[in-house]
Amino acid sequence: MRDQYYEQLDVIVDELVLITDRVRTAVADATTALLDTDIATAEAVIGSDRGIEEAIDEVEERALVLLATQQPVATDLRQLVSTLRMVADLQRMSALAVHVSKIARRRAPEAAVPLPVQPLIRDMARVAHSMIGSAARIVSERDLGAAAELEIEDDEMDRLRQELFRVLLDGTWEHGVDTAIDLALLGRYYERIGDHAVSMARRVVYLVTGELPVA
C-alpha cells in the first residue's frame, strides 16, 4: 500500500514537469504569434489552454485524494501542499500565454510590436522561456542551487521591463497610445510569467527545507 502511495507521489511530480513543459511551449508559441503576426499559432495557443487546464485539474485531484486518504506528514505533506500551489502558478502562466496571443490576434493583420521594440520583447520572452525551463528542472530534481539562480534571472526580467517603460515614456515615441498600452501589458505578462516560475522554485525550497523563502 505504501509503495503505491509513493508511486502516486512520483506520478504527481512527473505530471507537474510535463505540464510545465507544455506551458513553456505555449509561451514560446505565443511569442511567435506576437512577433510574426502568426494568427494560426495564436489561435492554437488560445485553444491549448483548455487541455492544460484539464491536466492541471487531474493533478490537483490526485493531490487532494492523497491528502484525504493518506494523511501525509512532513515532506510528503509539503509535497502535496506545494503541488496545489504550483498548479495555480501553472494555470496563471498558461492564461498569460493566452493574453499574449490575444494581443497578436487583435492587432492582426498589423504587427502588435513595432520593429524597434521587437528585440526587447524577444529578450523578455527568452528570459521567460528560460525561467519556465528552470522551474521544470527544479521541480524534477529538487535543485536548490538552481532555485537560487532563478532569482537572478528574475532580476534580469525586472531590468528588461524597466527598459521597456523607458522606451514607452521616451519623448520620441511615435507608435501611438494603443500600441503603448499593448506593450505595457505585454511587459507585465512576461514579468508575471517569470514571477510564477520563481514562485514554483520557492515552493520546492519549502518542500526540501520546510521553510518558505522570503520574497
N, C-alpha and C positions, 0 to 999 in steps of 0.2 A: 504493500500500500504506500509506504513512504517513498519507495523507488518511483512509483507512478507520480507521486506528488512532485518530486524533484524534476522528473521529466517534463511535467506540465510547466514548472517554473522556467525550465530551459526553453521550452516552446514559446513562452511569452517573450523572452528576451530575443529569440530569433525573429519573431514576428515584428517586434519593435524595430529591429535593424532593417528588416525588409521594407517596412512602411517608411522609415526614414529615407531609404534609398529611393523609394517612389516619390516622396516629397521633393527630394533633391532633383530628380528628373523633371518634375513639374515646374520647379523654379527655373531650371535651365531652359526648358521649353518655353516658358512664359517670357523669358528674356529674349529668346529668338523671335518669338511673335512680336514683341515690342519693337525691337531694333530693326527687324527685317520686314515689318508690316506683313507678317505671315498670318492671315486670318484663319486659315485651316488649323494651324498649330494652336492659335489662341482658343479656338473652339474645342480642340482636343483637350487642352489643359482644363478648360471650364468643365468639360464632360467627365474628366478623370477624377474630379473632386468627389463625386458620388462613390466611386469604387474605393477611394482612400477612406472616406467616412465609414463605409461598411467594414473595411479591415480594422479600423480603429474600434468600432463597436464590438467586434469579435474579441479583440484583445482585452478591452475593458470588461466584457462579460466574463472571460476566463479569469481575470484577476479578481473580480467580485465573487465568483463562485469559490475560488480558493480561499479568499478571506472568510467567507461564510462557513465553509465546510471544514477547513483545516486548522483554523485558529492559530495562524503562524505567529512566531515571536522573533525578536532580534533581527538578524539580517534578512530572514525570509519575509518578515512583516515589512521591513523597509523596502525590499524589492517590490512588493505589491503596491505599497503606497506610492513609491517612486514611479511605478508604471502608470498609475492613474493620473499622476501629474504630467508625465511625459506625453501621454496620448493627447492631453489637452494642448500641449505645445505643438505637436504634430498637426493637430486639427487646425490650429491657427495658422501655421506655416502654409498648409495646403490652401486655406482660404486666401492668404495673402498672394499666393501664386495666381489664384483666380482673379484677384483685384488687378494685378499687373496685366493679365491677359485681357481683361475688360477694357482697360485704358487703350490697349492696342486696337481692340475691335471697335471701340467708339470713335477713334480718330481715323480709321481707315476710310478712304484709301490714302490719306495723308500719313506721314510718319509722325508718331506721337512724340518722338525725341529729336530735336534739331541736331544736325550733324555735329556742330561744335561741342555739344554736350554728351554725345554718344560715348566718347571714351570714358567719361566719368561714370556714367551709368553702367558701362561694361565692367569697370573696376568694382563698383558696388556689387554687381551680380557675381563677379568672380569671387569676391570675398564671401558672399553669402553661400555660394556653392561649396566653397572650401569648408566653411563653418559647419554646414549640414553634414558633409562627409566626415568631418572630425567628430561630430556628435555621434554618428553611427558607429565609428570605431570605439569611441569612449564607452558607449553602451555595451558594445560587444565584448570589449576587453577589460573594462573597468580600469582604464588607464588614467590615473590621477595626474600624471605629468602632462598628458595631452589635454586634460581638462584645464590645467593652469595656462597652457599655451593658447587655448581657445580664447581666454580673456584678452590676450594680446591682439588676436585677430579682431575681437570686438572693438578694441581701441582704434584699429585701422578703419573699421566701418564707421565709427563715430567721426573720425577725421574726414572721411570722404563725404559724409553727409554735411558737415560744416562747410566743406569746399563747395558743394552743390548750392548751399544757401548763399555763399559769397557770389557765385555766378549769377544767381537769380536776382540778387539785390544790387548787382553792379549797375551803374547808371547807363551802361551801354546795351542793356538787354533789349532786344528788338523782335522777340518772337511772340509777343502778346501775353495778355493776362491769363487766358485759359491754358495756354501751354505751360506757363509758370506754375499754375496751380497743379496741373498734372505732374509736373516734375517734383514739386514739393511733396505730393502724395507718394510718388514712386520712391523718393528718398526715404520717406517714413516706412514704406512697405519693406524695403530691403533691410533697413535698420532693425525693424521688428523681427524679421526672419532671423537675423543674427542674434537678437536678444533671446528668442525662443531656443536657438541652438545652445546658447550659453546656459539657459535655464535647465535644459536636459543634462548638460555636463555637470551642473551643480547638484542635480538630483543623484547622479552617480557618485559624486563625492559624499553626499549624505548616506547613500547606500553602503559605501565601503567604510566610512568613518563614524557614522551615526551623528555627524554634525553638519548642518547646512551652512555653506559658506556665506559670508556677509556680502550682499550685493554691492 
